[in-house]
Structure formats: structure tokens, C-alpha cells
Amino acid sequence: MEKYNEKALKENYQNACQDKKFCALVKKLGLKDEEAMKYTSSLERTLSEINNCSNCSGLIYCQNKLEGHIFYPEKQNNSVIFSYAPCKYEKEAQTSEKNKPTREKELANASMADLDLTDKKRIHVIKWLKNFYDEYDRNGKFKGLYLHGNFGSGKTYLIAALFNELSKKRVTTEIVYFPELLRNLKSDFDNFADYIDYLENVDLLLLDDIGAERVTEWGRDEILGPILQKRMNNYKTTFFTSNLTLDELEGHLNTNKYSDDEVKARRLVERIKELTEDMTLISENRRK
């Protein structure tokens, strides 16, 4: 049986060697016949995929087993290792994706010096942020901002610009997308306590897009309430962005419309009012 397998390998290899390209690949890898014989089928696959690529005009036309990649060999010591090497179209796609602006990149690079001052509807917010920057003292009792308005008006970007400027003064800041925060906390109980403690004590905290989450008693009473209470007790400045007014947010937080829920929702909104100044931003949708 073993002699039969060896004979079959040798025959397959000899047949493959009828192809000049196959021989050239074996020579390029520096393989002896005894070594190359073990990898005949894999080397033939490599040649097939190289041929596919030579006639390909884009990723959507890719005929290789793994789209955008070639099954390519590399000699390492006394063996041959095959891996998937990206083709030129895949490399272009990866570079494009890497350079594509993302929300995180935009917020990380937000600067007060680059804020658009041509939109008069934003000027009152920008003035407030500039005044906050000029007067902020991490040891003082400073109210944050509850900034609400239409989708895409740049609420988060404006506050991110302020945070980035103050972080240069070694003020600790954190921007948390509130719906995602609740999802992450549910799935990461190991770090739950440490992260809540961090959110309760960071100098400046932005709870972004509050009101977009699916309200549960757990998220409202065990997460949001304690964070706000602790920050209020410790005089930590807190910011919020939302598409809802405070009155609308109170209705949103009232999960069951029972009297007890009404009290809990109203209590949370009262905490937000103590922590912030309420401001509206109605402007063009910049996400377009």
C-alpha cells in the first residue's frame, strides 16, 4: 500500500512537471524532486490561482477559493508552508478601508480650532464650549451640557472637540455611546465593576445618544442611575447628547408607565438637570 502511494505521488509529480510553469515554481522555491513531490497538488493549486489572477479585473470576478487571495508557498527550513497572500485588488481594498474616515477617527481628531463657524445655528453652542474651556477647573463644580437636537447636527463632534482640547491639559475624558455601553456591560461581567468605577470617576464623561437605547429596568436603575448619582456626589462634570428633549427622555425612561416607573424616570431626569445645562442644536444633517 505504501509503495503504491509513493508510486502514485511520483506519477502525479511527473505529469505536473510537463508544465513549464510548474517546473519554474519548483525551481524558484529551491525544491528537490523528492521534496516537491509531496506538495504536487498544492503547487498545482497555486499555479491555477495565479492564472486566475492574471485574467482577473476585480474582486467581484475572483475565482480563487479565498476571495482576493492566492494560495502561495514559501520554503521554511526543510518544509513548504502555504498561506493566503492578498492580490493587488485586495490590497487596494484594505488600504481604502484603512483610510476611510470613521466616526472614531473623526471624534479623535476633532479640534475647536476647526469648528465650522459659518452655521449660525451652532454659534451659541460653540460659545458655550469656548467659555467652558476657558473657565474649567477640574477641582471646581462645573455643570456639563445636555445637548439635544436633530440627527447629524454635530452634537457629539462639538463636545469631542472640547474634550480633546482639555485632554491636552491632562484632564481625563471619556466618550461612551450609551446604547453600546449597556450591550457591552451585559457581556463583560468580569470587568463590570472596574469599568463602572471608571465611568463614575473620570473628570469629563459624555454619555452619547442617550435615549437611543432599549430601556430596561436594569439599564436604567442599575447602570445609569448609580453612575449619575456618584458623579453628582463627587462633582464630576457630565455631558449628554440626545435626539430627545428632557421631557421626551423622561417619557422614554418610563418603561412600564406605572407610577413607580414614572418616579424613577423623573428622578433620573432631575439628576441630569442638576448635572447639566440644557441646550438645543437644530442644524443641517452633516452626516449626509
Backbone as CSV, one residue per row, in Angstrom:
resi,resn,N_x,N_y,N_z,CA_x,CA_y,CA_z,C_x,C_y,C_z
1,MET,0.837,-1.209,0.000,0.000,0.000,0.000,0.865,1.249,0.000
2,GLU,1.939,1.214,0.853,2.834,2.369,0.947,3.570,2.590,-0.363
3,LYS,4.017,1.443,-0.995,4.715,1.550,-2.276,3.787,2.092,-3.354
4,TYR,2.498,1.713,-3.262,1.516,2.199,-4.235,1.346,3.707,-4.115
5,ASN,1.245,4.215,-2.870,1.098,5.651,-2.642,2.308,6.408,-3.159
6,GLU,3.481,5.861,-2.900,4.708,6.515,-3.361,4.752,6.556,-4.888
7,LYS,4.303,5.455,-5.521,4.279,5.385,-6.974,3.294,6.400,-7.548
8,ALA,2.108,6.536,-6.877,1.099,7.483,-7.341,1.609,8.914,-7.216
9,LEU,2.296,9.226,-6.101,2.866,10.560,-5.923,3.866,10.883,-7.026
10,LYS,4.690,9.899,-7.322,5.725,10.111,-8.345,5.100,10.341,-9.714
11,GLU,4.060,9.570,-10.037,3.387,9.730,-11.329,2.715,11.101,-11.440
12,ASN,2.041,11.521,-10.345,1.394,12.838,-10.349,2.417,13.941,-10.525
13,TYR,3.554,13.774,-9.865,4.604,14.789,-9.952,5.184,14.858,-11.359
14,GLN,5.427,13.684,-11.950,5.992,13.641,-13.304,5.029,14.264,-14.305
15,ASN,3.738,14.005,-14.125,2.744,14.612,-15.011,2.732,16.138,-14.848
16,ALA,2.817,16.602,-13.578,2.812,18.047,-13.309,4.030,18.719,-13.912
17,CYS,5.150,18.007,-13.951,6.389,18.582,-14.479,6.346,18.789,-15.994
18,GLN,5.313,18.285,-16.644,5.141,18.557,-18.069,4.818,20.032,-18.292
19,ASP,4.368,20.682,-17.224,4.024,22.112,-17.288,5.269,22.923,-16.920
20,LYS,5.710,23.760,-17.848,6.917,24.556,-17.603,6.753,25.496,-16.411
21,LYS,5.545,26.009,-16.237,5.307,26.920,-15.122,5.437,26.194,-13.781
22,PHE,5.020,24.942,-13.755,5.153,24.144,-12.545,6.632,23.945,-12.219
23,CYS,7.405,23.601,-13.213,8.843,23.405,-13.013,9.514,24.702,-12.552
24,ALA,9.082,25.817,-13.124,9.666,27.101,-12.752,9.363,27.424,-11.290
25,LEU,8.145,27.087,-10.835,7.772,27.351,-9.442,8.595,26.492,-8.491
26,VAL,8.796,25.218,-8.861,9.620,24.315,-8.039,11.048,24.847,-7.950
27,LYS,11.568,25.296,-9.076,12.931,25.827,-9.111,13.039,27.100,-8.276
28,LYS,12.011,27.977,-8.372,12.006,29.229,-7.612,12.033,28.958,-6.114
29,LEU,11.346,27.909,-5.683,11.306,27.570,-4.261,12.571,26.836,-3.809
30,GLY,13.376,26.403,-4.782,14.614,25.684,-4.446,14.353,24.292,-3.923
31,LEU,13.340,23.636,-4.480,12.960,22.315,-4.001,13.590,21.211,-4.849
32,LYS,14.013,20.164,-4.177,14.444,18.960,-4.884,13.196,18.165,-5.257
33,ASP,13.360,17.257,-6.221,12.211,16.484,-6.681,11.555,15.720,-5.532
34,GLU,12.386,15.137,-4.651,11.849,14.356,-3.535,10.991,15.224,-2.609
35,GLU,11.354,16.509,-2.469,10.601,17.420,-1.615,9.335,17.894,-2.324
36,ALA,9.519,18.335,-3.573,8.394,18.910,-4.323,7.280,17.900,-4.541
37,MET,7.651,16.621,-4.639,6.682,15.562,-4.907,5.559,15.526,-3.851
38,LYS,5.903,15.878,-2.611,4.930,15.834,-1.512,3.858,16.924,-1.650
39,TYR,4.175,17.973,-2.428,3.288,19.148,-2.485,2.698,19.365,-3.871
40,THR,2.690,18.306,-4.699,2.256,18.461,-6.091,0.887,19.137,-6.214
41,SER,-0.110,18.599,-5.535,-1.475,19.137,-5.684,-1.568,20.575,-5.189
42,SER,-0.876,20.896,-4.098,-0.913,22.262,-3.563,-0.218,23.242,-4.507
43,LEU,0.905,22.807,-5.097,1.617,23.659,-6.050,0.781,23.877,-7.317
44,GLU,0.071,22.843,-7.737,-0.815,22.988,-8.897,-1.944,23.964,-8.588
45,ARG,-2.431,23.917,-7.373,-3.477,24.874,-6.993,-2.930,26.303,-7.030
46,THR,-1.696,26.480,-6.546,-1.082,27.808,-6.594,-1.018,28.326,-8.023
47,LEU,-0.570,27.483,-8.942,-0.478,27.889,-10.349,-1.842,28.224,-10.921
48,SER,-2.846,27.438,-10.556,-4.209,27.696,-11.033,-4.704,29.059,-10.537
49,GLU,-4.438,29.367,-9.274,-4.910,30.632,-8.718,-4.128,31.820,-9.294
50,ILE,-2.819,31.619,-9.563,-2.032,32.675,-10.216,-2.597,32.947,-11.618
51,ASN,-2.977,31.882,-12.291,-3.567,32.032,-13.626,-4.901,32.769,-13.554
52,ASN,-5.716,32.442,-12.539,-6.979,33.170,-12.351,-6.726,34.662,-12.189
53,CYS,-5.710,34.986,-11.399,-5.409,36.393,-11.121,-4.931,37.141,-12.369
54,SER,-4.216,36.432,-13.238,-3.687,37.091,-14.436,-4.804,37.521,-15.385
55,ASN,-5.964,36.877,-15.265,-7.093,37.200,-16.139,-8.223,37.916,-15.397
56,CYS,-7.918,38.393,-14.182,-8.964,38.968,-13.327,-8.947,40.491,-13.407
57,SER,-10.110,41.115,-13.345,-10.184,42.579,-13.424,-10.827,43.192,-12.178
58,GLY,-10.962,42.416,-11.112,-11.529,42.979,-9.889,-12.004,41.912,-8.931
59,LEU,-12.183,42.279,-7.657,-12.554,41.301,-6.639,-13.861,40.573,-6.948
60,ILE,-14.788,41.265,-7.571,-16.086,40.625,-7.824,-15.972,39.500,-8.861
61,TYR,-14.850,39.458,-9.593,-14.653,38.413,-10.595,-13.721,37.311,-10.088
62,CYS,-13.282,37.395,-8.832,-12.295,36.456,-8.283,-12.824,35.029,-8.320
63,GLN,-11.990,34.098,-8.847,-12.358,32.687,-8.932,-11.584,31.827,-7.934
64,ASN,-10.724,32.446,-7.140,-9.926,31.679,-6.183,-10.767,31.243,-4.987
65,LYS,-10.257,30.255,-4.290,-11.018,29.671,-3.182,-11.304,30.701,-2.093
66,LEU,-10.288,31.508,-1.742,-10.475,32.609,-0.799,-10.414,33.905,-1.598
67,GLU,-11.547,34.604,-1.646,-11.642,35.792,-2.492,-10.529,36.794,-2.181
68,GLY,-9.871,37.256,-3.254,-8.847,38.284,-3.111,-7.501,37.771,-2.631
69,HIS,-7.323,36.458,-2.601,-6.071,35.889,-2.086,-5.583,34.759,-2.988
70,ILE,-4.251,34.545,-2.930,-3.616,33.452,-3.668,-3.007,32.484,-2.670
71,PHE,-3.259,31.206,-2.882,-2.684,30.155,-2.045,-1.225,30.007,-2.438
72,TYR,-0.305,30.593,-1.654,1.080,30.730,-2.125,2.056,30.030,-1.183
73,PRO,3.075,29.354,-1.756,4.032,28.593,-0.947,5.271,29.427,-0.567
74,GLU,5.865,29.009,0.545,7.128,29.607,0.971,7.938,28.513,1.658
75,LYS,9.200,28.370,1.256,10.035,27.332,1.850,10.579,27.810,3.183
76,GLN,10.379,26.996,4.202,10.896,27.300,5.536,11.618,26.063,6.046
77,ASN,12.939,26.193,6.175,13.794,25.065,6.560,13.609,23.917,5.573
78,ASN,13.141,22.780,6.047,13.012,21.621,5.157,11.560,21.337,4.755
79,SER,10.701,22.298,4.936,9.303,22.091,4.565,8.784,23.293,3.782
80,VAL,7.582,23.128,3.207,6.946,24.211,2.453,5.665,24.607,3.188
81,ILE,5.543,25.900,3.460,4.374,26.424,4.156,3.518,27.200,3.155
82,PHE,2.238,26.852,3.094,1.319,27.554,2.209,0.465,28.525,3.030
83,SER,0.311,29.717,2.509,-0.533,30.717,3.181,-1.268,31.521,2.110
84,TYR,-2.207,32.339,2.562,-3.007,33.132,1.628,-2.424,34.545,1.510
85,ALA,-1.917,34.865,0.330,-1.348,36.189,0.081,-2.375,37.050,-0.646
86,PRO,-2.601,38.289,-0.180,-3.602,39.147,-0.829,-3.156,39.569,-2.224
87,CYS,-4.106,39.605,-3.157,-3.819,40.077,-4.506,-3.820,41.601,-4.529
88,LYS,-3.505,42.203,-5.656,-3.416,43.662,-5.730,-4.761,44.329,-5.456
89,TYR,-5.844,43.684,-5.884,-7.173,44.277,-5.663,-7.552,44.224,-4.183
90,GLU,-7.177,43.131,-3.517,-7.448,43.012,-2.086,-6.620,44.033,-1.309
91,LYS,-5.362,44.230,-1.718,-4.507,45.224,-1.061,-5.097,46.633,-1.219
92,GLU,-5.592,46.920,-2.413,-6.221,48.222,-2.649,-7.461,48.395,-1.774
93,ALA,-8.238,47.318,-1.642,-9.447,47.379,-0.820,-9.097,47.577,0.647
94,GLN,-8.053,46.893,1.114,-7.632,47.024,2.505,-7.135,48.437,2.791
95,THR,-6.369,48.994,1.845,-5.864,50.360,2.018,-7.006,51.361,2.030
96,SER,-7.977,51.157,1.148,-9.135,52.044,1.088,-9.927,52.005,2.388
97,GLU,-10.114,50.795,2.927,-10.864,50.630,4.171,-10.120,51.271,5.335
98,LYS,-8.791,51.097,5.336,-7.968,51.654,6.408,-8.017,53.168,6.406
99,ASN,-8.055,53.764,5.205,-8.045,55.227,5.098,-9.438,55.843,5.157
100,LYS,-10.459,54.992,5.153,-11.824,55.501,5.174,-12.100,56.196,6.500
101,PRO,-12.650,57.398,6.459,-12.936,58.080,7.719,-13.989,57.326,8.521
102,THR,-13.738,57.163,9.800,-14.693,56.518,10.680,-15.116,57.509,11.748
103,ARG,-16.203,57.198,12.406,-16.697,58.075,13.461,-15.651,58.227,14.562
104,GLU,-14.994,57.116,14.919,-13.989,57.163,15.970,-12.820,58.065,15.582
105,LYS,-12.375,57.959,14.315,-11.266,58.795,13.860,-11.662,60.268,13.859
106,GLU,-12.878,60.541,13.394,-13.337,61.922,13.334,-13.397,62.536,14.728
107,LEU,-13.916,61.789,15.684,-14.011,62.304,17.049,-12.629,62.455,17.668
108,ALA,-11.731,61.506,17.395,-10.382,61.575,17.960,-9.611,62.783,17.430
109,ASN,-9.937,63.220,16.206,-9.226,64.342,15.587,-9.989,65.670,15.695
110,ALA,-11.139,65.654,16.370,-11.940,66.883,16.479,-11.160,67.962,17.218
111,SER,-11.229,69.167,16.702,-10.495,70.290,17.298,-11.372,71.532,17.306
112,MET,-11.299,72.286,18.368,-12.097,73.505,18.451,-11.662,74.521,17.408
113,ALA,-10.397,74.463,17.022,-9.901,75.389,16.007,-10.514,75.118,14.639
114,ASP,-10.989,73.894,14.428,-11.540,73.516,13.123,-13.060,73.546,13.074
115,LEU,-13.704,73.997,14.150,-15.167,74.009,14.165,-15.717,74.989,13.130
116,ASP,-16.786,74.576,12.479,-17.430,75.386,11.440,-18.196,76.538,12.092
117,LEU,-17.752,77.749,11.832,-18.386,78.941,12.410,-19.349,79.615,11.442
118,THR,-19.512,79.025,10.260,-20.390,79.660,9.267,-21.860,79.355,9.528
119,ASP,-22.132,78.281,10.265,-23.510,77.911,10.575,-23.938,78.635,11.853
120,LYS,-24.756,79.659,11.715,-25.146,80.484,12.856,-25.959,79.710,13.892
121,LYS,-26.545,78.593,13.459,-27.347,77.801,14.391,-26.485,77.078,15.427
122,ARG,-25.159,77.011,15.165,-24.250,76.326,16.077,-23.471,77.286,16.972
123,ILE,-23.541,78.565,16.666,-22.683,79.530,17.347,-22.923,79.544,18.857
124,HIS,-24.187,79.455,19.287,-24.464,79.527,20.725,-23.840,78.350,21.469
125,VAL,-23.791,77.187,20.815,-23.176,76.018,21.441,-21.656,76.181,21.486
126,ILE,-21.082,76.645,20.386,-19.631,76.834,20.324,-19.175,77.865,21.352
127,LYS,-19.935,78.926,21.519,-19.591,79.929,22.529,-19.622,79.326,23.928
128,TRP,-20.623,78.487,24.176,-20.725,77.837,25.492,-19.507,76.955,25.736
129,LEU,-19.116,76.185,24.723,-17.973,75.287,24.848,-16.674,76.074,25.053
130,LYS,-16.541,77.185,24.334,-15.340,78.020,24.478,-15.272,78.591,25.892
131,ASN,-16.378,79.042,26.408,-16.414,79.577,27.758,-16.092,78.487,28.787
132,PHE,-16.624,77.285,28.550,-16.339,76.167,29.452,-14.843,75.869,29.459
133,TYR,-14.243,75.856,28.274,-12.807,75.580,28.159,-11.992,76.627,28.919
134,ASP,-12.362,77.881,28.761,-11.604,78.956,29.402,-11.688,78.909,30.925
135,GLU,-12.833,78.459,31.447,-13.055,78.547,32.886,-12.932,77.222,33.623
136,TYR,-12.800,76.126,32.895,-12.854,74.822,33.559,-11.687,74.601,34.511
137,ASP,-12.023,74.117,35.671,-11.054,73.720,36.684,-11.523,72.380,37.221
138,ARG,-10.697,71.357,37.110,-11.148,70.021,37.494,-11.499,69.929,38.984
139,ASN,-11.076,70.887,39.773,-11.401,70.875,41.200,-12.667,71.665,41.518
140,GLY,-13.235,72.279,40.492,-14.421,73.094,40.715,-15.694,72.323,40.467
141,LYS,-16.817,72.994,40.653,-18.130,72.392,40.436,-18.683,72.951,39.128
142,PHE,-18.432,72.253,38.037,-18.837,72.743,36.724,-19.931,71.871,36.131
143,LYS,-20.991,72.515,35.698,-22.057,71.788,35.033,-21.641,71.444,33.616
144,GLY,-22.064,70.259,33.179,-21.855,69.872,31.804,-22.998,70.367,30.935
145,LEU,-23.221,69.659,29.837,-24.213,70.110,28.864,-25.106,68.941,28.462
146,TYR,-26.404,69.168,28.461,-27.345,68.233,27.850,-27.699,68.831,26.499
147,LEU,-27.055,68.313,25.450,-27.193,68.882,24.111,-28.095,67.976,23.273
148,HIS,-29.256,68.493,22.931,-30.204,67.679,22.171,-30.589,68.397,20.879
149,GLY,-30.974,67.610,19.901,-31.356,68.192,18.610,-31.489,67.124,17.557
150,ASN,-31.519,67.543,16.306,-31.797,66.620,15.209,-30.608,65.718,14.902
151,PHE,-30.892,64.641,14.171,-29.862,63.701,13.750,-28.797,64.424,12.921
152,GLY,-27.527,64.071,13.161,-26.449,64.533,12.301,-26.089,65.992,12.421
153,SER,-26.525,66.659,13.475,-26.235,68.098,13.601,-24.844,68.375,14.176
154,GLY,-24.123,67.333,14.536,-22.749,67.512,15.014,-22.620,67.659,16.518
155,LYS,-23.602,67.194,17.263,-23.594,67.345,18.724,-22.365,66.670,19.348
156,THR,-22.159,65.406,18.980,-21.056,64.648,19.564,-19.712,65.233,19.155
157,TYR,-19.601,65.650,17.900,-18.345,66.205,17.401,-17.959,67.464,18.169
158,LEU,-18.927,68.313,18.444,-18.637,69.560,19.157,-18.094,69.278,20.556
159,ILE,-18.711,68.350,21.256,-18.251,68.036,22.614,-16.906,67.309,22.563
160,ALA,-16.718,66.449,21.553,-15.433,65.762,21.388,-14.306,66.770,21.179
161,ALA,-14.580,67.838,20.443,-13.570,68.875,20.225,-13.162,69.510,21.553
162,LEU,-14.134,69.791,22.406,-13.840,70.344,23.733,-13.014,69.360,24.554
163,PHE,-13.426,68.090,24.559,-12.716,67.078,25.341,-11.266,66.945,24.869
164,ASN,-11.056,66.952,23.560,-9.705,66.809,23.030,-8.808,67.963,23.456
165,GLU,-9.368,69.169,23.490,-8.574,70.327,23.921,-8.228,70.227,25.409
166,LEU,-9.189,69.821,26.213,-8.946,69.736,27.653,-8.044,68.554,28.010
167,SER,-8.065,67.504,27.191,-7.187,66.366,27.472,-5.715,66.767,27.338
168,LYS,-5.454,67.811,26.557,-4.078,68.317,26.442,-3.606,68.912,27.760
169,LYS,-4.548,69.279,28.614,-4.229,69.812,29.941,-4.289,68.714,30.997
170,ARG,-4.228,67.476,30.535,-4.231,66.296,31.403,-5.541,66.131,32.170
171,VAL,-6.609,66.596,31.569,-7.936,66.317,32.079,-8.368,64.974,31.488
172,THR,-8.824,64.053,32.322,-9.246,62.743,31.810,-10.653,62.856,31.234
173,THR,-10.848,62.299,30.054,-12.133,62.399,29.359,-12.530,61.037,28.811
174,GLU,-13.817,60.837,28.644,-14.319,59.585,28.058,-15.629,59.853,27.334
175,ILE,-15.712,59.350,26.098,-16.952,59.419,25.323,-17.495,58.004,25.203
176,VAL,-18.720,57.801,25.648,-19.326,56.474,25.651,-20.645,56.531,24.884
177,TYR,-20.747,55.702,23.840,-22.022,55.576,23.126,-22.940,54.762,24.017
178,PHE,-23.958,55.394,24.569,-24.712,54.798,25.665,-25.383,53.462,25.308
179,PRO,-26.048,53.328,24.149,-26.637,52.014,23.825,-25.601,50.899,23.780
180,GLU,-24.405,51.197,23.256,-23.355,50.185,23.177,-22.798,49.861,24.559
181,LEU,-22.723,50.878,25.421,-22.268,50.654,26.790,-23.111,49.585,27.471
182,LEU,-24.411,49.684,27.357,-25.297,48.721,28.000,-25.097,47.315,27.426
183,ARG,-24.923,47.234,26.113,-24.701,45.915,25.491,-23.391,45.304,25.971
184,ASN,-22.337,46.116,26.039,-21.032,45.610,26.442,-21.006,45.168,27.898
185,LEU,-21.673,45.929,28.751,-21.677,45.580,30.170,-22.382,44.251,30.412
186,LYS,-23.393,43.963,29.620,-24.115,42.696,29.772,-23.237,41.498,29.422
187,SER,-22.302,41.697,28.510,-21.488,40.582,28.030,-20.105,40.516,28.667
188,ASP,-19.784,41.464,29.549,-18.435,41.506,30.132,-18.516,41.702,31.639
189,PHE,-19.014,40.684,32.323,-19.192,40.805,33.767,-17.857,40.810,34.518
190,ASP,-16.803,40.265,33.902,-15.507,40.230,34.585,-14.970,41.629,34.860
191,ASN,-15.210,42.544,33.914,-14.683,43.905,34.066,-15.766,44.911,34.431
192,PHE,-16.937,44.407,34.747,-18.107,45.249,35.010,-17.823,46.293,36.086
193,ALA,-17.404,45.853,37.272,-17.241,46.761,38.418,-16.163,47.804,38.150
194,ASP,-15.047,47.369,37.553,-13.938,48.301,37.296,-14.353,49.382,36.300
195,TYR,-15.099,48.979,35.271,-15.481,49.956,34.254,-16.511,50.946,34.784
196,ILE,-17.456,50.468,35.580,-18.433,51.369,36.181,-17.725,52.367,37.086
197,ASP,-16.766,51.873,37.864,-15.996,52.763,38.751,-15.258,53.826,37.938
198,TYR,-14.704,53.417,36.803,-14.007,54.370,35.932,-14.961,55.437,35.415
199,LEU,-16.136,55.023,34.955,-17.111,55.980,34.424,-17.608,56.926,35.515
200,GLU,-17.662,56.450,36.735,-18.128,57.286,37.842,-17.106,58.346,38.231
201,ASN,-15.823,58.116,37.870,-14.774,58.993,38.393,-13.942,59.739,37.352
202,VAL,-14.117,59.435,36.055,-13.373,60.171,35.036,-13.760,61.653,35.103
203,ASP,-12.820,62.562,34.844,-13.069,64.003,35.005,-14.269,64.465,34.177
204,LEU,-14.231,64.137,32.877,-15.314,64.545,31.977,-15.864,63.313,31.281
205,LEU,-17.163,63.145,31.358,-17.805,61.994,30.730,-18.904,62.475,29.798
206,LEU,-18.921,61.934,28.575,-20.026,62.167,27.653,-20.782,60.863,27.456
207,LEU,-22.052,60.846,27.838,-22.946,59.740,27.520,-23.652,60.114,26.218
208,ASP,-23.168,59.531,25.156,-23.576,59.907,23.809,-24.834,59.164,23.385
209,ASP,-25.777,59.916,22.813,-27.005,59.354,22.237,-27.878,58.658,23.278
210,ILE,-27.971,59.243,24.447,-28.884,58.707,25.445,-30.313,58.878,24.930
211,GLY,-31.122,57.874,25.134,-32.466,57.882,24.580,-32.592,57.001,23.357
212,ALA,-31.430,56.548,22.799,-31.467,55.655,21.642,-31.436,54.195,22.072
213,GLU,-31.217,53.953,23.368,-31.111,52.594,23.879,-32.496,51.978,24.102
214,ARG,-32.531,50.656,24.148,-33.760,49.977,24.554,-33.805,49.991,26.069
215,VAL,-34.803,50.630,26.631,-34.849,50.834,28.082,-35.240,49.539,28.795
216,THR,-34.440,49.212,29.805,-34.777,48.126,30.721,-34.596,48.657,32.137
217,GLU,-35.233,48.003,33.082,-35.058,48.421,34.475,-33.605,48.271,34.897
218,TRP,-32.938,47.228,34.400,-31.527,47.018,34.736,-30.664,48.180,34.238
219,GLY,-30.804,48.533,32.966,-30.004,49.620,32.407,-30.294,50.955,33.066
220,ARG,-31.553,51.181,33.377,-31.955,52.462,33.966,-31.584,52.556,35.443
221,ASP,-31.944,51.507,36.218,-31.827,51.589,37.676,-30.501,51.082,38.217
222,GLU,-29.845,50.143,37.481,-28.602,49.570,37.981,-27.361,50.158,37.316
223,ILE,-27.529,50.779,36.160,-26.369,51.341,35.449,-26.423,52.863,35.405
224,LEU,-27.416,53.413,34.719,-27.476,54.853,34.527,-27.640,55.594,35.850
225,GLY,-28.597,55.163,36.671,-28.863,55.853,37.930,-27.651,55.945,38.840
226,PRO,-26.988,54.830,39.153,-25.814,54.890,40.028,-24.663,55.720,39.469
227,ILE,-24.441,55.633,38.154,-23.360,56.443,37.557,-23.644,57.925,37.760
228,LEU,-24.871,58.345,37.470,-25.214,59.761,37.609,-25.160,60.199,39.075
229,GLN,-25.640,59.350,39.977,-25.643,59.701,41.392,-24.222,59.877,41.915
230,LYS,-23.345,58.936,41.547,-21.952,59.001,42.007,-21.242,60.221,41.439
231,ARG,-21.480,60.528,40.187,-20.823,61.689,39.581,-21.360,62.983,40.196
232,MET,-22.625,62.998,40.512,-23.206,64.175,41.141,-22.620,64.365,42.537
233,ASN,-22.462,63.275,43.276,-21.908,63.352,44.625,-20.454,63.814,44.623
234,ASN,-19.714,63.409,43.581,-18.282,63.719,43.517,-17.964,64.965,42.690
235,TYR,-19.021,65.675,42.296,-18.864,66.904,41.499,-18.079,66.658,40.211
236,LYS,-18.399,65.553,39.546,-17.773,65.236,38.274,-18.660,65.750,37.136
237,THR,-18.039,66.416,36.187,-18.790,67.048,35.103,-19.225,66.017,34.068
238,THR,-20.497,66.069,33.716,-21.078,65.071,32.824,-21.803,65.759,31.668
239,PHE,-21.608,65.213,30.464,-22.259,65.719,29.258,-23.159,64.623,28.682
240,PHE,-24.161,65.065,27.947,-25.076,64.145,27.278,-25.371,64.689,25.882
241,THR,-25.527,63.788,24.926,-26.139,64.163,23.651,-27.368,63.291,23.456
242,SER,-28.359,63.839,22.790,-29.596,63.090,22.581,-30.394,63.719,21.452
243,ASN,-31.255,62.906,20.858,-32.238,63.429,19.911,-33.540,63.790,20.621
244,LEU,-33.569,63.563,21.935,-34.772,63.816,22.723,-34.592,65.013,23.641
245,THR,-35.661,65.775,23.824,-35.648,66.793,24.865,-35.683,66.095,26.213
246,LEU,-35.461,66.837,27.283,-35.507,66.226,28.614,-36.891,65.668,28.935
247,ASP,-37.926,66.370,28.510,-39.284,65.856,28.724,-39.505,64.557,27.960
248,GLU,-39.009,64.510,26.723,-39.144,63.298,25.918,-38.310,62.162,26.513
249,LEU,-37.141,62.503,27.037,-36.288,61.490,27.658,-36.974,60.893,28.885
250,GLU,-37.644,61.735,29.654,-38.362,61.231,30.829,-39.425,60.212,30.419
251,GLY,-40.141,60.502,29.354,-41.127,59.551,28.851,-40.480,58.279,28.351
252,HIS,-39.317,58.412,27.721,-38.580,57.257,27.207,-38.125,56.341,28.342
253,LEU,-37.683,56.927,29.452,-37.160,56.145,30.579,-38.268,55.505,31.414
254,ASN,-39.504,55.926,31.191,-40.644,55.371,31.913,-41.081,54.093,31.194
255,THR,-40.508,52.956,31.608,-40.648,51.723,30.828,-42.057,51.144,30.832
256,ASN,-42.709,51.155,31.967,-43.998,50.484,32.072,-45.177,51.430,32.262
257,LYS,-44.881,52.699,32.366,-45.910,53.726,32.544,-46.665,53.572,33.867
258,TYR,-46.053,52.855,34.816,-46.654,52.756,36.144,-46.143,53.903,37.004
259,SER,-46.826,54.170,38.107,-46.462,55.309,38.941,-45.043,55.192,39.470
260,ASP,-44.631,53.957,39.851,-43.280,53.764,40.368,-42.238,54.056,39.292
261,ASP,-42.519,53.636,38.072,-41.610,53.910,36.964,-41.558,55.398,36.649
262,GLU,-42.671,56.053,36.738,-42.703,57.497,36.497,-41.785,58.221,37.466
263,VAL,-41.806,57.803,38.721,-40.952,58.428,39.743,-39.483,58.181,39.432
264,LYS,-39.143,56.947,39.052,-37.745,56.626,38.744,-37.251,57.415,37.531
265,ALA,-38.092,57.510,36.505,-37.712,58.260,35.310,-37.531,59.738,35.634
266,ARG,-38.455,60.273,36.419,-38.374,61.689,36.776,-37.136,61.963,37.634
267,ARG,-36.809,61.012,38.523,-35.631,61.189,39.376,-34.351,61.239,38.542
268,LEU,-34.265,60.385,37.540,-33.090,60.384,36.667,-32.965,61.691,35.906
269,VAL,-34.067,62.169,35.376,-34.035,63.421,34.619,-33.668,64.582,35.541
270,GLU,-34.116,64.554,36.779,-33.742,65.598,37.742,-32.243,65.568,38.001
271,ARG,-31.657,64.394,38.055,-30.199,64.300,38.217,-29.486,64.912,37.021
272,ILE,-30.001,64.606,35.827,-29.398,65.186,34.622,-29.489,66.708,34.656
273,LYS,-30.612,67.227,35.104,-30.775,68.683,35.197,-29.791,69.284,36.193
274,GLU,-29.509,68.563,37.279,-28.543,69.071,38.254,-27.132,69.038,37.693
275,LEU,-26.867,68.077,36.823,-25.520,67.902,36.281,-25.237,68.785,35.078
276,THR,-26.275,69.287,34.411,-26.056,69.924,33.114,-26.869,71.194,32.920
277,GLU,-26.479,71.907,31.883,-27.310,72.958,31.313,-27.964,72.392,30.055
278,ASP,-29.202,72.741,29.841,-29.982,72.201,28.724,-29.850,73.123,27.516
279,MET,-29.469,72.541,26.368,-29.283,73.374,25.176,-29.741,72.607,23.938
280,THR,-30.330,73.324,23.009,-30.846,72.725,21.779,-29.947,73.070,20.602
281,LEU,-29.712,72.090,19.733,-28.975,72.323,18.488,-29.782,71.749,17.331
282,ILE,-30.385,72.637,16.566,-31.112,72.238,15.356,-30.343,72.799,14.174
283,SER,-29.751,71.892,13.395,-28.894,72.340,12.299,-28.979,71.351,11.154
284,GLU,-28.230,71.617,10.085,-28.246,70.729,8.937,-27.668,69.372,9.308
285,ASN,-28.089,68.346,8.598,-27.584,66.988,8.820,-26.224,66.859,8.165
286,ARG,-25.159,66.861,8.952,-23.810,66.818,8.419,-23.383,65.413,8.036
287,ARG,-24.142,64.419,8.410,-23.779,63.044,8.035,-24.053,62.766,6.572
288,LYS,-24.848,63.623,5.928,-25.114,63.436,4.502,-23.851,63.683,3.703
